[in-house]
């Protein structure tokens, strides 16, 4: 059982030892973030000591007892700061001689230099604080005869000196109160600063437990300070009512939630706690923003960006933006309790889909921290926000939550994510919460018009409403849809497969046809086949039609990365003309024989179109570094190494000629092949790439494609145009060019 304590009262009962395994004292470390935390913490301590009607609880302190010695397990940082504060006020108000024996009961075992510094500081207190002059307190200490210069190499001593300067800056003017200031600090009736001491003697202090409990002693102590502020904030707020167990649960059950989610080798959970609280604050702010136009107000963007990037946010900013007002902490409690349950064997085994969803959402919010992950987290918060806090989750509600997270995740997956769209999404989620209630969420969704759901991708909204209707009419659709929605590439979007399974006359959807199409599509868009070295999928599609998608001024073969939203296959899925080509391909393939089917379609292709160059020569697609081409006048087709014509690029027809020449075995062309140079890519938009032979007939022979035809020119070293002499080699070159033109239908 924990006991509410003060630092001074704890020294009545025990001597306090910071053991050798503990880390260095860190609250005085240099750095902008640490400085803000330190200033905030000392300011809070000052307010508690000066205002006798105020009190601040600093959370739990854990330790084991060895006779009358308390060996700290967790709480080193806070107790060291309290020691420095007690020493400073005792020395500054003239009571140091009386309290020396008690202060000497606080001891460091981490380094000899740390221990010796504390002992010397207590023994040589006279005149340090009340000295006049411009020197800082730390400088005055360093300049004393008893201070060893080697102590400045001790990180704990350095931090203590920095913290003493901060305490001196904040408390200096109050020392004139004299003994009354000291009495306010150590008051028993209404102590200004308390903590809960939990004696761990009855527990086995394994290394894992020690590291787990001691994680909060690391240099990053922002969460400790945040939590101390939050407790004080709750105490002062009349409109915040939380269960008595809230703070205890944070140190026990909810710490275990994050402990289970930590990454391998990670022994710190405070950062995970803080990230979660910041994500909730970000969600609350986004929900209150009135968005006008396509940009956020400067102040709104600044605070959301700070929370999103997990940079330091002051307690004043949390207060000003009302980040934790009203019912927010109860929503957080419901969230933590839900995740805790879903981590239990009962939750994981009984609700595997929901457990998987929530685990993915929380880990995404903690690790990736993008606006996409934050929006998914906001969907979970939105559901919890609309329910009655603290009530039991019944089976129907958990089923609704599962369906809600599935639908919102797919909507979020297929909508572009940035800071403005994040704010829009939060508002849309609030509006969508109207579909949650006593009835079934899915039943309410199927009766909803797409325009009743704001913001999200229109195509995906229609798809989700359609799938809701199918599942309600025939529940056997549910597992089938879930299976393919979870495909590594589809990202929840299977509407194109539903389109292929719809009977054009009756409008009904055939579950068997959907299954066949989906199984084939799952193979084609698998990691192994979506972009093979010979581009089987791309070339088979080109055999049936032009499926290439526009990406700004370029045409894209489609990127295999689903995150490349401007250039990925979902533009094919969602475009009627291109989707028709894809469905035609799926209809020509047989389940289990997809690869051979693609090869057969490619081998039999004879489309008499520029597409045939890419169908016959997969190397032409390889030459497109980002799988994009640029087309001019419906005839000039350039293979882009990057995105622009100012970068290296080639021409598909002359590149095909180059490949043909490399593979040509005829003796007629052998002399030309001997002087064939590497393919002539160019960087300037006004230059033409082509095939180069040099030296040839006293100059350099180039083959380029300009406007509608191949052009052959011979130039001297000075750039003078020379007439090309006809010979067997040149005739053979023309013959190969004619074959390429015939293949294309020119």
ZAMARGU-4260 file (C-alpha; in steps of 0.2 Angstrom, whole numbers, plus 5000, padded with zeros to 4 digits):
<rodrens>
0) 5000/5000/5000 | 5006/5017/4996 | 5008/5031/5009 | 5007/5050/5005 | 5023/5058/5010
5) 5034/5073/5010 | 5052/5074/5007 | 5055/5081/5024 | 5044/5068/5033 | 5052/5054/5023
10) 5069/5059/5030 | 5062/5057/5048 | 5060/5039/5045 | 5074/5034/5033 | 5091/5039/5026
15) 5089/5040/5007 | 5101/5032/4995 | 5102/5034/4976 | 5110/5017/4972 | 5124/5014/4960
20) 5113/5007/4946 | 5103/5023/4945 | 5107/5035/4931 | 5114/5052/4933 | 5103/5067/4939
25) 5096/5074/4923 | 5084/5088/4927 | 5098/5101/4926 | 5104/5096/4909 | 5107/5109/4896
30) 5096/5110/4881 | 5081/5120/4875 | 5069/5106/4879 | 5076/5102/4896 | 5077/5120/4901
35) 5059/5123/4897 | 5054/5108/4908 | 5066/5113/4922 | 5059/5131/4922 | 5041/5124/4922
40) 5044/5112/4936 | 5053/5125/4947 | 5039/5137/4944 | 5026/5125/4949 | 5036/5121/4965
45) 5037/5140/4969 | 5018/5142/4967 | 5015/5128/4979 | 5027/5134/4992 | 5022/5152/4991
50) 5003/5150/4990 | 4999/5140/5006 | 4982/5135/5000 | 4990/5125/4985 | 4997/5108/4984
55) 5006/5097/4971 | 5007/5078/4971 | 5022/5072/4962 | 5016/5054/4959 | 5024/5038/4965
60) 5041/5035/4973 | 5046/5017/4974 | 5060/5010/4985 | 5066/4995/4995 | 5071/4996/5013
65) 5087/4989/5021 | 5085/4992/5039 | 5083/5011/5041 | 5089/5015/5023 | 5078/5018/5008
70) 5086/5013/4992 | 5077/5022/4978 | 5070/5011/4964 | 5060/5026/4955 | 5059/5044/4960
75) 5078/5049/4960 | 5075/5064/4949 | 5061/5072/4959 | 5068/5068/4976 | 5085/5076/4971
80) 5077/5092/4965 | 5067/5092/4982 | 5083/5089/4991 | 5091/5104/4982 | 5076/5115/4986
85) 5076/5111/5004 | 5095/5114/5005 | 5093/5131/4996 | 5079/5137/5007 | 5087/5131/5023
90) 5103/5139/5019 | 5095/5155/5013 | 5083/5157/5028 | 5096/5154/5041 | 5090/5137/5047
95) 5104/5126/5039 | 5113/5122/5055 | 5098/5115/5063 | 5093/5104/5048 | 5110/5098/5043
100) 5109/5081/5051 | 5093/5078/5042 | 5099/5084/5025 | 5115/5073/5027 | 5103/5058/5026
105) 5101/5060/5008 | 5115/5052/4998 | 5121/5047/4981 | 5130/5031/4977 | 5131/5033/4958
110) 5148/5041/4959 | 5160/5046/4973 | 5161/5064/4966 | 5142/5065/4967 | 5142/5059/4985
115) 5157/5071/4990 | 5149/5086/4982 | 5132/5084/4992 | 5142/5081/5008 | 5153/5097/5005
120) 5138/5107/4999 | 5129/5104/5016 | 5144/5106/5026 | 5149/5123/5018 | 5133/5131/5016
125) 5137/5147/5025 | 5137/5163/5015 | 5134/5155/4998 | 5116/5161/4995 | 5116/5178/5004
130) 5132/5183/4995 | 5130/5199/4985 | 5137/5202/4967 | 5134/5197/4949 | 5140/5179/4950
135) 5127/5165/4948 | 5125/5153/4963 | 5134/5139/4953 | 5149/5150/4949 | 5150/5155/4968
140) 5150/5137/4972 | 5163/5132/4959 | 5174/5146/4966 | 5174/5140/4984 | 5190/5132/4991
145) 5181/5116/4994 | 5175/5113/4977 | 5186/5101/4967 | 5187/5106/4948 | 5186/5087/4944
150) 5168/5087/4950 | 5163/5097/4935 | 5166/5082/4924 | 5152/5073/4934 | 5135/5075/4925
155) 5125/5074/4941 | 5135/5088/4949 | 5134/5098/4933 | 5115/5096/4933 | 5113/5100/4951
160) 5123/5116/4949 | 5111/5121/4934 | 5096/5117/4944 | 5102/5127/4959 | 5104/5142/4948
165) 5086/5140/4942 | 5080/5138/4960 | 5090/5153/4965 | 5082/5164/4951 | 5064/5159/4956
170) 5065/5159/4975 | 5079/5172/4978 | 5067/5186/4982 | 5056/5176/4994 | 5071/5172/5005
175) 5067/5189/5014 | 5052/5180/5022 | 5065/5171/5033 | 5060/5156/5043 | 5042/5157/5038
180) 5047/5152/5020 | 5055/5137/5027 | 5040/5133/5038 | 5029/5134/5023 | 5040/5122/5014
185) 5040/5108/5028 | 5022/5111/5034 | 5014/5095/5040 | 4996/5101/5041 | 4995/5107/5023
190) 5011/5101/5014 | 5014/5110/4997 | 5023/5096/4989 | 5019/5078/4991 | 5021/5061/4983
195) 5015/5043/4986 | 5029/5032/4993 | 5027/5013/4989 | 5038/5001/4998 | 5043/4987/4987
200) 5052/4976/4999 | 5038/4962/4997 | 5041/4961/4979 | 5055/4952/4969 | 5066/4966/4962
205) 5071/4958/4946 | 5082/4967/4934 | 5067/4969/4922 | 5056/4976/4936 | 5070/4988/4941
210) 5072/4994/4923 | 5054/4995/4920 | 5050/5006/4936 | 5066/5016/4934 | 5063/5021/4916
215) 5056/5037/4922 | 5073/5042/4929 | 5080/5045/4911 | 5085/5062/4905 | 5068/5065/4896
220) 5057/5070/4910 | 5044/5080/4901 | 5030/5067/4905 | 5034/5068/4924 | 5032/5087/4923
225) 5017/5086/4912 | 5008/5074/4923 | 5012/5085/4938 | 5004/5100/4929 | 4989/5089/4924
230) 4986/5084/4942 | 4986/5101/4948 | 4975/5107/4933 | 4962/5094/4937 | 4962/5099/4955
235) 4959/5117/4951 | 4946/5113/4938 | 4928/5113/4943 | 4922/5105/4927 | 4933/5090/4927
240) 4927/5075/4937 | 4938/5059/4935 | 4937/5042/4945 | 4948/5041/4961 | 4957/5027/4953
245) 4963/5037/4938 | 4981/5042/4944 | 4984/5025/4952 | 4978/5016/4936 | 4991/5027/4926
250) 5005/5020/4937 | 4999/5002/4936 | 4987/4995/4924 | 4989/5008/4910 | 5008/5007/4912
255) 5007/4989/4908 | 4997/4993/4892 | 5012/5003/4885 | 5025/4991/4893 | 5017/4977/4882
260) 5018/4989/4867 | 5036/4994/4869 | 5048/4989/4855 | 5062/4977/4858 | 5076/4985/4869
265) 5065/4999/4874 | 5063/5002/4893 | 5054/5018/4893 | 5036/5020/4893 | 5034/5038/4898
270) 5037/5044/4881 | 5023/5033/4875 | 5011/5040/4888 | 5016/5058/4883 | 5014/5054/4864
275) 4996/5048/4868 | 4991/5063/4878 | 4998/5074/4864 | 4988/5065/4851 | 4972/5067/4861
280) 4976/5086/4863 | 4979/5087/4845 | 4962/5078/4841 | 4953/5090/4853 | 4961/5106/4845
285) 4957/5100/4828 | 4939/5097/4832 | 4937/5115/4838 | 4945/5123/4824 | 4934/5132/4811
290) 4942/5129/4795 | 4940/5143/4782 | 4948/5140/4765 | 4963/5128/4762 | 4974/5134/4776
295) 4974/5134/4795 | 4976/5150/4805 | 4994/5152/4810 | 4991/5149/4828 | 4981/5133/4825
300) 4994/5126/4813 | 5008/5130/4825 | 5001/5121/4840 | 4995/5106/4830 | 5012/5104/4821
305) 5020/5105/4838 | 5009/5091/4845 | 5011/5081/4829 | 5030/5082/4829 | 5030/5078/4848
310) 5040/5094/4852 | 5039/5102/4869 | 5023/5110/4873 | 5021/5121/4888 | 5008/5119/4901
315) 5001/5136/4897 | 4998/5131/4879 | 4989/5115/4885 | 4978/5127/4896 | 4975/5140/4883
320) 4969/5128/4870 | 4958/5118/4883 | 4967/5102/4878 | 4961/5092/4893 | 4945/5101/4898
325) 4927/5093/4900 | 4927/5074/4898 | 4944/5072/4890 | 4952/5062/4904 | 4938/5050/4905
330) 4939/5047/4887 | 4957/5043/4889 | 4953/5032/4904 | 4940/5022/4893 | 4953/5021/4879
335) 4967/5014/4891 | 4954/5002/4899 | 4948/4996/4882 | 4966/4992/4876 | 4971/4984/4892
340) 4956/4972/4890 | 4960/4969/4872 | 4978/4964/4877 | 4971/4951/4889 | 4969/4933/4883
345) 4950/4935/4885 | 4950/4951/4874 | 4963/4944/4861 | 4954/4927/4859 | 4936/4933/4860
350) 4938/4949/4849 | 4953/4945/4837 | 4948/4957/4824 | 4945/4972/4836 | 4961/4968/4845
355) 4971/4968/4829 | 4963/4984/4824 | 4966/4994/4840 | 4984/4987/4842 | 4988/4993/4824
360) 4980/5010/4828 | 4989/5013/4844 | 5006/5007/4838 | 5004/5018/4822 | 5000/5033/4833
365) 5015/5030/4844 | 5028/5025/4831 | 5024/5032/4814 | 5015/5048/4820 | 5010/5053/4802
370) 4993/5062/4799 | 4986/5046/4792 | 4990/5037/4808 | 4984/5051/4819 | 4967/5051/4809
375) 4965/5033/4812 | 4968/5036/4831 | 4955/5050/4830 | 4942/5038/4823 | 4944/5027/4838
380) 4943/5042/4850 | 4928/5048/4841 | 4919/5032/4844 | 4924/5032/4863 | 4919/5051/4864
385) 4901/5048/4859 | 4898/5034/4872 | 4894/5036/4891 | 4911/5037/4900 | 4915/5023/4913
390) 4901/5011/4907 | 4904/4993/4903 | 4907/4989/4885 | 4894/4976/4880 | 4895/4964/4865
395) 4884/4975/4853 | 4895/4990/4856 | 4911/4981/4853 | 4903/4974/4837 | 4899/4992/4832
400) 4916/4998/4836 | 4924/4984/4825 | 4913/4989/4810 | 4916/5008/4814 | 4935/5005/4814
405) 4934/4995/4798 | 4924/5008/4788 | 4933/5023/4794 | 4950/5015/4792 | 4946/5011/4773
410) 4939/5029/4771 | 4955/5036/4779 | 4967/5024/4769 | 4959/5031/4752 | 4959/5049/4756
415) 4975/5060/4755 | 4982/5065/4772 | 4990/5081/4777 | 4987/5094/4791 | 4972/5102/4784
420) 4964/5086/4778 | 4967/5079/4796 | 4957/5094/4803 | 4943/5091/4790 | 4943/5072/4794
425) 4941/5075/4813 | 4926/5086/4809 | 4919/5072/4797 | 4922/5059/4810 | 4911/5069/4822
430) 4898/5070/4809 | 4899/5051/4806 | 4896/5048/4824 | 4878/5051/4821 | 4877/5034/4813
435) 4882/5026/4829 | 4868/5022/4842 | 4857/5009/4849 | 4855/5001/4832 | 4868/4993/4821
440) 4881/5005/4813 | 4881/4995/4797 | 4862/4995/4795 | 4862/5014/4797 | 4877/5015/4785
445) 4867/5006/4771 | 4853/5019/4772 | 4865/5033/4771 | 4868/5044/4755 | 4887/5047/4751
450) 4884/5066/4752 | 4878/5064/4770 | 4896/5058/4775 | 4907/5074/4773 | 4925/5076/4766
455) 4931/5058/4763 | 4934/5051/4746 | 4918/5050/4736 | 4922/5033/4727 | 4926/5025/4744
460) 4911/5032/4752 | 4900/5024/4739 | 4910/5007/4740 | 4907/5007/4759 | 4888/5009/4758
465) 4887/4996/4744 | 4897/4983/4755 | 4886/4987/4770 | 4871/4983/4759 | 4879/4967/4753
470) 4884/4961/4771 | 4866/4964/4778 | 4858/4955/4763 | 4870/4940/4764 | 4882/4939/4779
475) 4893/4927/4769 | 4900/4943/4760 | 4908/4949/4777 | 4923/4937/4778 | 4926/4937/4760
480) 4926/4956/4759 | 4938/4957/4774 | 4950/4945/4767 | 4953/4955/4751 | 4952/4972/4760
485) 4967/4967/4770 | 4977/4963/4754 | 4994/4971/4755 | 4990/4982/4740 | 4972/4985/4740
490) 4971/4996/4756 | 4953/4991/4759 | 4948/4996/4741 | 4939/4982/4732 | 4925/4991/4723
495) 4933/4988/4706 | 4931/4969/4710 | 4913/4971/4715 | 4911/4981/4698 | 4917/4966/4689
500) 4906/4954/4698 | 4890/4964/4694 | 4878/4957/4682 | 4875/4971/4669 | 4857/4967/4666
505) 4850/4963/4684 | 4863/4973/4693 | 4865/4959/4706 | 4882/4955/4713 | 4888/4937/4711
510) 4898/4931/4726 | 4906/4917/4716 | 4912/4928/4702 | 4919/4941/4715 | 4929/4927/4723
515) 4937/4921/4707 | 4941/4939/4701 | 4948/4943/4718 | 4959/4928/4720 | 4967/4932/4703
520) 4969/4950/4707 | 4977/4946/4724 | 4990/4936/4714 | 4993/4950/4701 | 4995/4964/4714
525) 5005/4953/4726 | 5023/4959/4731 | 5030/4945/4719 | 5021/4950/4704 | 5015/4968/4704
530) 5032/4973/4696 | 5043/4959/4690 | 5059/4962/4680 | 5050/4959/4664 | 5034/4969/4669
535) 5022/4955/4665 | 5007/4964/4672 | 5010/4980/4664 | 5014/4973/4647 | 4999/4961/4647
540) 4987/4976/4651 | 4995/4986/4637 | 4991/4972/4626 | 4973/4975/4629 | 4973/4994/4630
545) 4981/5010/4636 | 4979/5009/4655 | 4993/5022/4659 | 4988/5035/4671 | 4991/5054/4671
550) 5004/5060/4684 | 5005/5079/4681 | 5012/5081/4663 | 5018/5062/4662 | 5010/5045/4660
555) 5014/5032/4673 | 5015/5013/4672 | 5009/5014/4690 | 5021/5013/4705 | 5021/4997/4716
560) 5021/5007/4732 | 5003/5010/4737 | 5009/5025/4747 | 5013/5034/4730 | 4995/5040/4729
565) 4998/5050/4713 | 5005/5036/4703 | 4998/5020/4710 | 4986/5007/4704 | 4971/5014/4713
570) 4969/5027/4699 | 4967/5012/4687 | 4954/5004/4700 | 4944/5020/4700 | 4944/5025/4682
575) 4930/5018/4672 | 4940/5016/4655 | 4956/5009/4663 | 4946/4998/4676 | 4938/4990/4661
580) 4955/4985/4653 | 4960/4978/4670 | 4944/4968/4672 | 4946/4961/4654 | 4963/4955/4659
585) 4956/4947/4675 | 4943/4938/4664 | 4956/4931/4652 | 4966/4923/4666 | 4963/4907/4675
590) 4965/4905/4694 | 4981/4896/4699 | 4989/4899/4681 | 4991/4918/4682 | 5009/4920/4676
595) 5008/4909/4661 | 4992/4917/4656 | 5000/4934/4657 | 5014/4928/4646 | 5002/4920/4633
600) 4993/4937/4631 | 5010/4946/4629 | 5016/4934/4616 | 5000/4935/4606 | 4999/4954/4606
605) 5000/4963/4590 | 4991/4979/4593 | 4999/4990/4579 | 5001/5004/4592 | 5015/5013/4601
610) 5010/5002/4616 | 5018/4987/4606 | 5036/4995/4609 | 5033/4992/4628 | 5025/4975/4626
615) 5039/4969/4615 | 5053/4977/4624 | 5052/4977/4644 | 5069/4986/4644 | 5060/5002/4638
620) 5050/5002/4655 | 5066/4998/4665 | 5073/5014/4656 | 5060/5024/4664 | 5068/5027/4681
625) 5051/5032/4690 | 5040/5022/4678 | 5035/5037/4668 | 5035/5043/4650 | 5032/5060/4642
630) 5021/5061/4626 | 5021/5075/4614 | 5010/5077/4598 | 5003/5060/4602 | 5019/5053/4593
635) 5035/5058/4602 | 5036/5047/4617 | 5051/5050/4629 | 5057/5038/4643 | 5060/5048/4658
640) 5074/5044/4670 | 5066/5056/4683 | 5051/5067/4682 | 5056/5081/4670 | 5063/5083/4652
645) 5077/5093/4660 | 5083/5076/4667 | 5090/5062/4657 | 5078/5055/4644 | 5077/5044/4629
650) 5065/5040/4615 | 5055/5024/4615 | 5057/5021/4596 | 5075/5024/4594 | 5078/5015/4610
655) 5069/5000/4602 | 5080/5002/4587 | 5095/5002/4598 | 5089/4985/4607 | 5086/4978/4589
660) 5103/4982/4584 | 5111/4974/4599 | 5102/4958/4595 | 5104/4958/4576 | 5115/4944/4570
665) 5115/4948/4551 | 5132/4951/4543 | 5125/4965/4533 | 5124/4976/4549 | 5140/4970/4557
670) 5151/4985/4552 | 5138/4997/4559 | 5137/4987/4575 | 5156/4989/4577 | 5154/5008/4579
675) 5138/5008/4588 | 5139/5019/4604 | 5130/5018/4620 | 5112/5024/4618 | 5111/5043/4616
680) 5100/5049/4630 | 5099/5068/4632 | 5096/5081/4646 | 5089/5096/4636 | 5071/5097/4631
685) 5076/5104/4614 | 5088/5090/4610 | 5083/5073/4603 | 5089/5057/4610 | 5094/5043/4597
690) 5106/5029/4591 | 5124/5035/4587 | 5136/5027/4575 | 5154/5034/4575 | 5165/5035/4566
695) 5155/5032/4550 | 5158/5039/4533 | 5169/5052/4539 | 5157/5058/4553 | 5144/5053/4566
700) 5128/5045/4560 | 5113/5048/4571 | 5095/5040/4570 | 5082/5051/4579 | 5063/5051/4580
705) 5056/5068/4576 | 5037/5072/4575 | 5031/5057/4565 | 5046/5048/4558 | 5063/5042/4560
710) 5077/5054/4554 | 5094/5049/4549 | 5108/5062/4548 | 5127/5062/4546 | 5137/5076/4552
715) 5156/5080/4552 | 5166/5084/4567 | 5162/5102/4564 | 5143/5099/4563 | 5142/5100/4544
720) 5128/5089/4537 | 5135/5076/4525 | 5125/5066/4513 | 5123/5048/4518 | 5131/5036/4505
725) 5119/5021/4502 | 5127/5004/4506 | 5122/4987/4512 | 5124/4992/4530 | 5113/5008/4528
730) 5100/4998/4519 | 5100/4985/4533 | 5097/4999/4545 | 5082/5006/4535 | 5075/4988/4535
735) 5075/4987/4554 | 5067/5004/4555 | 5054/4999/4543 | 5050/4983/4553 | 5048/4994/4569
740) 5036/5006/4559 | 5026/4991/4553 | 5025/4984/4571 | 5018/5001/4576 | 5006/5003/4561
745) 5015/5018/4554
</rodrens>
